[in-house]
Amino acid sequence: MHIMEGFLPTPWWQIWFAVSIPVILFGIHKLNRLVNEKREILPLLAVAGAFIFVLSSLKLPSINGSCSHPTGTGIAAIMFGPAISAVLGIIVLIYQALFLAHGGLMPLGANVFSMGIAGPVVAYLIYRAGMKANLNFYAVVFLATAFGDWATYVTTSVQLALAYPAGDVLTLAGFMSSFGKFAAIFAVTQVPLAIMEGAVSALLFKYVVNVKSDILVEMKVIEDKVVKKLKGISA
């Protein structure tokens, strides 16, 4: 997912910056307001940020110019929403680009959009739909984070196919041909990695529910009756 420095040509790296910047600015606004209103969420923010950093640093070589790895952003999307997830994502991606040679600054907009925006939006929507349908909480977390991970790599495949369509001319046929190749290569590593991420995310949420369920309820991440059910407490 981390597209490397210099790999995206003009105008694509600029386009993805233009698309991502408004979301980041909105996320910063939401994050500042949330922190000012609820200082007690800071430990959860730290956990979510650390989770993104650790998982997204476990890279495996994939398509030339990119790599494959878990993302970790689904957890943040569930807790804080996609906009704040984008802020945590860009912080992690800047650090990785500067100090780990993981990604780059020119493709930062594209990497933020795939890992910090597209994936979290999918994870958030699946989580909300699953909870509204009264499905098992941990199963919903698993599905949301796994599909959020896959959405990240579908988005990266789209980004690469737009920049490098078959035949070097951007047509629908050229785009679809390149997209199919990029997505197929990513799928080899990303299908099992996303399943692993879903399982780890569910386990992390089990811990958070046990120690910080009151904050989750206050932020309307989970209903109190669901917490009681998970803890085996009679209503």
Secondary structure, DSSP 8 states (H G I E B T S, - for coil): ----TT-S-TTHHHHHHHHHHHHHHHHHHHHHHHHHH-GGGHHHHHHHHHHHHHHHT--EE-STT-EE----HHHHHHHH-HHHHHHHHHHHHHHHHHHS--S-STTHHHHIIIIIIIHHHHHHHHHHHHHHTT--HHHHHHHHHHHHHHHHHHHHHHHHHHHS-GGGS--HHHHHHHHHHHHHHHHHHHHHHHHHHHHHHHHHHHHHHHHHHHHHHHTTSS-HHHHHHHHT---
